[in-house]
Each structure stands twice: as structure tokens, then as C-alpha cells.
Amino acid sequence: IPTALIIFLWGILAGCTANINQYWMATAAPQAPDFANGLFLASTNLGTTVGTTLCGGIITSMGTSSIFLGGIA
């Protein structure tokens, strides 16, 4: 239960961060909203790919007990 609560709160925090990033991108390029949205999506996908790869490497080398280290990194 404590882990589920931490993951739940972590997800809420990630959602808030994504909304803030989307707002920053949209306000940085008001003349090109489609470009700003595409840049946001590309960076989000790249971050997801790099994060998944990093966490997968940490889990592979240190075991599943180190999942939180990957999340923090």
C-alpha cells in the first residue's frame, strides 16, 4: 500500500509537470503553435525512451529493489 501511494503521487506530479511543460512550449512560440506542440511531443517521447532505457539498465544491473533509484534519476 505505501508503494502504491508513492506511485500514485508520483504520477500526479508527472502529470502536473507535463502540463507546465506544455504551457511553457505554447507560450514560447505563440506564432507557431503546431511547431511548439510537435516539439513538446518529440521531447516527451525522447524523455520516455531515455528514462525507460536508463531504468531498465538499473533494474538489470542492480535488481528490482533499485526501481526507485531509476525513478529518482
C-alpha positions in Angstrom: 0.0 0.0 0.0 2.8 2.6 0.8 4.4 1.8 -2.6 1.1 2.2 -4.4 0.5 5.6 -2.7 4.0 6.8 -3.7 3.5 5.7 -7.3 0.1 7.4 -7.3 1.5 10.7 -6.0 4.5 10.4 -8.4 2.0 10.0 -11.3 0.1 13.1 -10.3 3.4 15.0 -10.0 4.5 13.8 -13.5 1.1 14.9 -15.0 1.4 18.4 -13.4 5.0 18.7 -14.8 3.8 17.7 -18.3 1.1 20.4 -18.2 3.6 23.0 -17.1 6.0 22.0 -19.9 3.2 22.1 -22.5 2.3 25.6 -21.3 5.9 26.8 -21.5 6.2 25.4 -25.0 3.0 27.1 -26.2 3.9 30.5 -24.7 7.4 30.3 -26.1 6.2 30.1 -29.7 2.8 31.7 -29.9 3.2 32.3 -33.7 3.8 28.6 -34.3 1.5 26.5 -32.0 1.8 23.4 -34.2 5.6 23.5 -34.1 5.5 24.1 -30.3 3.2 21.1 -29.8 5.3 18.9 -32.1 8.4 19.9 -30.2 6.7 19.1 -26.9 5.6 15.7 -28.1 9.0 14.9 -29.6 10.8 15.8 -26.3 8.3 13.9 -24.3 8.8 10.8 -26.4 12.5 11.1 -26.2 12.4 11.5 -22.4 10.2 8.5 -22.1 12.6 6.4 -24.3 15.7 7.6 -22.4 14.1 7.1 -19.0 12.8 3.6 -19.8 16.2 2.6 -21.1 18.0 4.0 -18.0 15.6 2.4 -15.6 15.8 -0.9 -17.5 19.6 -0.8 -17.2 19.4 -0.1 -13.5 17.0 -2.9 -12.9 19.0 -5.3 -15.0 22.3 -4.5 -13.2 21.0 -3.9 -9.6 17.7 -5.8 -9.4 14.1 -4.8 -8.9 14.8 -3.4 -5.5 16.5 -0.4 -7.2 13.4 0.7 -9.1 13.2 3.9 -7.1 16.8 4.8 -7.9 15.8 4.8 -11.5 12.8 6.9 -10.9 14.8 9.5 -9.0 17.4 9.6 -11.7 
